[in-house]
Amino acid sequence: MTVNFPRLRLVQQVRRAKPALIALILAGSLAGCDFVPGYVEMDTKDPTPQVATNTLTELRALPPPKRPLYVAVYRFDDMTGQNKPGGAYAEYSKAVSQGGATMLVNALREAGGSDWFNVLEREQLGPLLEERKLIRAARETFANENGFEVQPLPALLNAGILLAGGVIGYDSNTTTGGSGARYLGIGANQQYREDNVSVYLRAISVTNGRILASVVANKTIFSMSNQAGVFSYVATDGILELESGI
């Protein structure tokens, strides 16, 4: 039987150092991996209420209207039915945000510094009506116990324009490509992907149901991946492997 003495000594050293290694790993985990070799601190940022994108800045800078419009948004759905694209596995998360109505309401509120539209709550109309019933019942109870006249709640405002629509298209991987090179275990590659999203919105007159305006907007989304790596033998029984990517 052939015995490799350097390898045997290495195994014995690892076995002797095993308790210390376990303690080091546990301590590093409890301390948030602050002193684990090679740990890179993440570039964290403080939370912000809303990112002022170029589109949002232009939306807020709209000239003031002659008078604001009373509008309502009931639904703004994802009509694509698309799931988030996955490689070799099934992805059950939706590719498009399910909060379209909330984002549309926020955009209407931001238009012209909140001067263009008076947005009326309709997405949570059920809870709103239930809360008004509770207030009305509490007022009636108080009035009956004290002999006062019941004060009615003011009527809800009605909208003159109804906004409807949704995300009607999500085409993923419409264009894909990339390039790369590798020599003696050292190489780098770049990949890119192009997706397309289509959104439809229309304004409906509440008085007669006529569609006053409609618009379809398309947005192209580019995704890119850069990777570099090293895979090479550094000794007769040792391999060096390094990877980096974004």
C-alpha positions as CSV (number, residue, x, y, z in Angstrom):
1,M,0.0,0.0,0.0
2,T,1.3,3.4,-1.0
3,V,1.0,6.3,1.6
4,N,1.1,9.9,0.5
5,F,2.8,11.5,3.6
6,P,2.2,15.2,2.6
7,R,-1.5,14.5,2.0
8,L,-1.7,12.5,5.3
9,R,-0.2,15.4,7.2
10,L,-2.6,17.8,5.6
11,V,-5.6,15.7,6.6
12,Q,-4.3,15.5,10.2
13,Q,-3.9,19.2,10.3
14,V,-7.4,19.8,9.0
15,R,-8.8,17.4,11.6
16,R,-7.0,19.2,14.4
17,A,-8.1,22.6,13.2
18,K,-11.8,21.5,12.6
19,P,-13.1,22.7,16.0
20,A,-11.5,26.1,15.5
21,L,-12.9,26.4,12.0
22,I,-16.4,25.6,13.2
23,A,-16.1,28.2,15.9
24,L,-14.8,30.8,13.5
25,I,-17.7,30.1,11.0
26,L,-20.3,30.4,13.8
27,A,-18.8,33.5,15.2
28,G,-18.7,35.0,11.7
29,S,-22.4,34.2,11.2
30,L,-23.4,35.7,14.5
31,A,-21.5,38.9,13.7
32,G,-23.0,39.3,10.3
33,C,-20.0,37.9,8.5
34,D,-18.0,41.0,9.3
35,F,-14.6,39.2,9.4
36,V,-15.1,36.3,7.0
37,P,-12.2,36.5,4.5
38,G,-13.2,37.8,1.2
39,Y,-16.5,39.3,2.5
40,V,-17.5,42.4,0.5
41,E,-19.8,44.9,2.2
42,M,-22.9,45.6,0.2
43,D,-23.5,49.1,-1.1
44,T,-26.7,49.7,0.9
45,K,-28.7,52.9,0.5
46,D,-31.2,54.7,2.7
47,P,-34.9,54.2,1.7
48,T,-36.3,57.0,-0.4
49,P,-40.1,57.9,-0.7
50,Q,-39.9,57.9,-4.5
51,V,-37.1,58.0,-7.1
52,A,-37.3,61.2,-9.2
53,T,-36.9,59.7,-12.7
54,N,-36.8,61.8,-15.8
55,T,-40.4,60.8,-16.6
56,L,-41.6,61.8,-13.1
57,T,-39.9,65.1,-13.4
58,E,-41.6,65.8,-16.7
59,L,-44.9,64.7,-15.3
60,R,-44.6,67.1,-12.4
61,A,-43.5,70.0,-14.7
62,L,-46.7,69.9,-16.8
63,P,-48.3,73.4,-17.1
64,P,-51.3,74.0,-14.9
65,P,-54.7,73.2,-16.4
66,K,-57.7,75.5,-16.5
67,R,-59.5,73.3,-14.0
68,P,-58.8,69.8,-12.6
69,L,-60.6,66.8,-13.8
70,Y,-62.4,64.3,-11.5
71,V,-61.2,60.8,-12.5
72,A,-61.5,57.3,-11.1
73,V,-59.5,54.2,-11.6
74,Y,-61.2,50.8,-10.8
75,R,-58.7,48.4,-12.4
76,F,-55.5,48.4,-14.4
77,D,-54.7,44.7,-14.8
78,D,-51.9,42.6,-16.1
79,M,-53.5,41.1,-19.2
80,T,-50.4,39.3,-20.4
81,G,-50.5,36.2,-18.2
82,Q,-46.8,36.0,-18.5
83,N,-44.6,34.6,-15.7
84,K,-41.1,35.8,-15.0
85,P,-38.8,34.1,-17.5
86,G,-36.6,31.4,-16.1
87,G,-33.8,29.4,-17.5
88,A,-34.2,25.6,-17.1
89,Y,-36.8,25.8,-14.4
90,A,-40.4,27.0,-14.0
91,E,-40.9,30.5,-12.5
92,Y,-44.2,31.2,-10.9
93,S,-43.7,34.9,-10.2
94,K,-45.4,37.3,-12.5
95,A,-43.3,39.1,-15.1
96,V,-45.4,42.2,-14.8
97,S,-46.2,44.1,-11.6
98,Q,-49.7,43.4,-10.2
99,G,-50.0,46.9,-8.8
100,G,-50.8,48.6,-12.0
101,A,-53.9,50.5,-10.6
102,T,-51.9,51.8,-7.7
103,M,-49.1,53.1,-10.0
104,L,-51.6,54.7,-12.3
105,V,-53.3,56.5,-9.4
106,N,-49.9,57.7,-8.2
107,A,-49.0,59.0,-11.7
108,L,-52.3,60.9,-11.9
109,R,-51.6,62.5,-8.5
110,E,-48.2,63.6,-9.6
111,A,-49.3,65.2,-12.9
112,G,-48.7,68.9,-12.8
113,G,-47.9,68.9,-9.1
114,S,-51.4,67.4,-8.3
115,D,-53.2,70.1,-10.2
116,W,-54.4,68.1,-13.2
117,F,-56.6,65.4,-11.7
118,N,-58.7,64.9,-8.6
119,V,-58.4,61.2,-8.2
120,L,-61.3,59.5,-6.4
121,E,-60.7,56.2,-4.5
122,R,-62.4,53.3,-6.3
123,E,-59.9,50.4,-5.9
124,Q,-60.8,50.2,-2.2
125,L,-64.4,51.3,-2.6
126,G,-65.8,48.3,-0.6
127,P,-63.8,49.0,2.6
128,L,-64.5,52.7,2.1
129,L,-68.3,52.1,2.1
130,E,-68.0,49.8,5.1
131,E,-66.2,52.4,7.1
132,R,-68.9,55.0,6.2
133,K,-71.5,52.5,7.5
134,L,-69.6,52.2,10.8
135,I,-69.4,56.0,11.2
136,R,-73.1,56.3,10.4
137,A,-74.1,53.7,12.9
138,A,-71.9,55.3,15.6
139,R,-73.5,58.7,15.0
140,E,-77.0,57.2,15.2
141,T,-76.2,55.5,18.5
142,F,-74.8,58.7,20.0
143,A,-77.7,60.7,18.7
144,N,-80.3,58.3,20.2
145,E,-78.6,58.2,23.5
146,N,-78.3,61.9,23.9
147,G,-81.4,63.0,22.0
148,F,-79.5,64.8,19.2
149,E,-80.3,64.9,15.6
150,V,-78.2,62.5,13.4
151,Q,-75.7,64.4,11.3
152,P,-75.5,62.8,7.8
153,L,-72.2,62.1,6.2
154,P,-71.3,64.2,3.1
155,A,-71.9,62.4,-0.2
156,L,-69.1,60.8,-2.0
157,L,-67.8,62.7,-5.1
158,N,-68.4,61.2,-8.5
159,A,-66.0,61.1,-11.3
160,G,-66.6,62.6,-14.8
161,I,-63.9,60.4,-16.4
162,L,-63.2,56.8,-15.9
163,L,-59.6,55.5,-16.7
164,A,-59.2,51.9,-17.8
165,G,-56.7,49.7,-19.5
166,G,-53.8,47.6,-18.5
167,V,-50.5,45.9,-19.5
168,I,-51.5,44.2,-22.8
169,G,-48.1,42.8,-23.9
170,Y,-44.9,41.4,-22.5
171,D,-42.5,39.8,-25.0
172,S,-39.4,38.5,-23.4
173,N,-36.2,37.6,-25.2
174,T,-37.2,39.3,-28.4
175,T,-33.4,39.8,-29.1
176,T,-30.6,37.8,-27.4
177,G,-26.9,37.7,-28.0
178,G,-23.5,37.8,-26.6
179,S,-19.8,37.3,-27.0
180,G,-16.9,35.8,-25.1
181,A,-13.4,34.3,-25.2
182,R,-11.4,31.9,-23.1
183,Y,-7.7,30.9,-23.3
184,L,-5.9,28.5,-20.9
185,G,-8.8,28.7,-18.4
186,I,-8.9,32.5,-18.4
187,G,-11.8,34.2,-20.1
188,A,-14.7,36.6,-20.1
189,N,-18.1,36.9,-21.7
190,Q,-21.0,39.3,-22.2
191,Q,-24.6,38.5,-22.8
192,Y,-27.6,40.8,-23.4
193,R,-31.4,40.4,-23.8
194,E,-34.2,42.6,-25.0
195,D,-37.7,42.6,-23.7
196,N,-40.7,44.7,-24.8
197,V,-43.7,45.8,-22.7
198,S,-46.9,47.4,-24.1
199,V,-49.4,49.4,-22.0
200,Y,-52.9,50.5,-23.1
201,L,-54.9,53.3,-21.4
202,R,-58.3,54.9,-22.3
203,A,-60.4,57.7,-20.9
204,I,-64.2,57.0,-20.8
205,S,-66.9,59.6,-20.3
206,V,-69.1,58.6,-17.4
207,T,-72.0,60.6,-18.7
208,N,-72.5,58.8,-22.0
209,G,-69.8,56.0,-22.0
210,R,-68.0,57.5,-25.0
211,I,-64.2,56.8,-25.2
212,L,-62.7,60.2,-25.2
213,A,-59.0,59.2,-25.8
214,S,-56.9,56.1,-26.0
215,V,-53.2,55.5,-26.2
216,V,-50.8,52.5,-26.5
217,A,-47.2,52.9,-25.2
218,N,-44.3,50.5,-25.8
219,K,-41.2,50.3,-23.7
220,T,-38.1,48.3,-24.5
221,I,-36.1,46.9,-21.6
222,F,-32.4,45.9,-22.1
223,S,-30.7,43.5,-19.7
224,M,-26.9,42.8,-19.8
225,S,-24.6,40.4,-18.0
226,N,-20.8,40.6,-17.8
227,Q,-18.8,37.7,-16.4
228,A,-15.2,36.9,-16.0
229,G,-13.5,33.8,-14.6
230,V,-10.3,31.8,-14.1
231,F,-10.1,28.0,-14.0
232,S,-6.5,26.7,-14.0
233,Y,-4.2,24.2,-12.4
234,V,-1.8,25.8,-9.9
235,A,-0.2,22.6,-8.8
236,T,-0.3,18.9,-9.6
237,D,-3.3,18.5,-7.2
238,G,-4.6,22.0,-6.9
239,I,-7.0,24.0,-9.0
240,L,-7.6,27.8,-8.9
241,E,-11.1,28.9,-9.7
242,L,-12.2,32.6,-9.6
243,E,-15.5,34.1,-10.9
244,S,-16.9,37.6,-11.0
245,G,-20.0,39.0,-12.7
246,I,-22.6,41.7,-12.7
